[in-house]
Amino acid sequence: MTASELKYLLAVYRGEQEGGIRQTDIADRLAVARASVARGTECLRAKGLLCGSEKPLTLSAEGRRLAALYDACARKLRQCVLEQWDVRLSEGQSVAMAAELSDAQAQKFARTDKGEC
């Protein structure tokens, strides 16, 4: 999955937790063009990570699983980099780094103890 796709996947994931999200909401939240969101969500739909209608966007079970996994990885990356090197990563930076992990690597990283970096 590309960093861009992961960014959109996580936006839908968080939007679902807040009661639902539309493509226009994602564009506003991420400060990107609506056409970019449309292309990104179409890629997610083609991969089977989005389902249902576009209003609001809904993740498939696999989309939700991957979003939860990579969200945990991005959060942990921010925590570990801050603890180890006293460097604050933006959410975008940690999402881009998490996107470089394979699913197996992300699962292994997410399984490590919370205090362990």
N, C-alpha and C positions, 0 to 999 in steps of 0.2 A: 504494500500500500504506500502511496506517495504521501509526503508531508501534507500536501494540499488536501488530498482525500481524507486523511486523518483529521485535519482541522475541521472539515465539514462534518465528518462522522461525530466528532466530539461536540460540535455545536448542536447537532440534532439530539444527541444523548442528553446533554445538559438541558436543552429545550424541553425534551420529554419530561424531565424531572420537575420542570417548572410549570407543567400543564400543557405543553404543546408549543411548536414553533413552525413558522412558515419560511419559505425561501427569502422573502423580503426581510424578515426578522434577522435571519442569519447575515444577509448582506449588510444590514445596518449595524449589527453587533460586531462583525468582523471588519467593517469599513472596506468592503470589496464591492465590485459591480454585481448587480443581480444576474447578469449573464454568466459570470464566473461561478456563482452559486448554482445556477441551473446546470451548467456543464458538470460541476463537481458532484451534485446530487444525482445526476443521470449516470455518472460512472459508478457511484455507490449502488444505485438501483440495478445496474447491469451486473454487478458483482453479487447481487442478492442480499445486500446489507440494508436496503430500504425497501419498504413494502407499502401497500395501500395508496391512498390518495395523497396529493401534494399538500393538502390543507387540513390538518397540520401534517408535517412529515412524521413518519413512523419507522422506527428501526425494526428489522427482522430479529429473530432470536439470535442469529449469528452476528448481526450488526451490533446488537446490545452486548453480547459477550465480548466482542473485540473492543468496543468502545470502553467498557468497564476495565478491561485488561490494560489497554494503552493509556487510559486516563490515570490508572494507578501508577503505571510506569512513569508518565510525565511528572506526576506529583512527586514521586520518589526521586526522580532525577533532580528536580529543583531542590528537594531537601538535602540530598547527598552532596551536590555541588556546593551548596551553601555551607554545610557542615564541614566538608573536607577542605574547601579552598576559599571560603568566605566570599563567594561570588554568587550574586543573585541572577538567576536565569529568568527571562520573561516566559510567560506561558507558551508563546510561539516558539521560542528557542527549545524549550523542553519537549514540545510536541514534535518538532522537526527531528530532534535527537531520538525520541521514542520511535518515530516512523522508520528509522534505520534498523531497528531490531526486527529479527524474524519473530514469528509467533512463538516459537520454542524459546528463544532468548527472552522475550517479553514475559513469558510464563515463569521462567526461571528467576528473572529479576524481581518480578512481583511477589514470588514466594519467599524471598529472603526475609528475615526478621525485620520488623519495622525500624528498629534501631540500628540495623546493620546496613552499611553502605558498601 
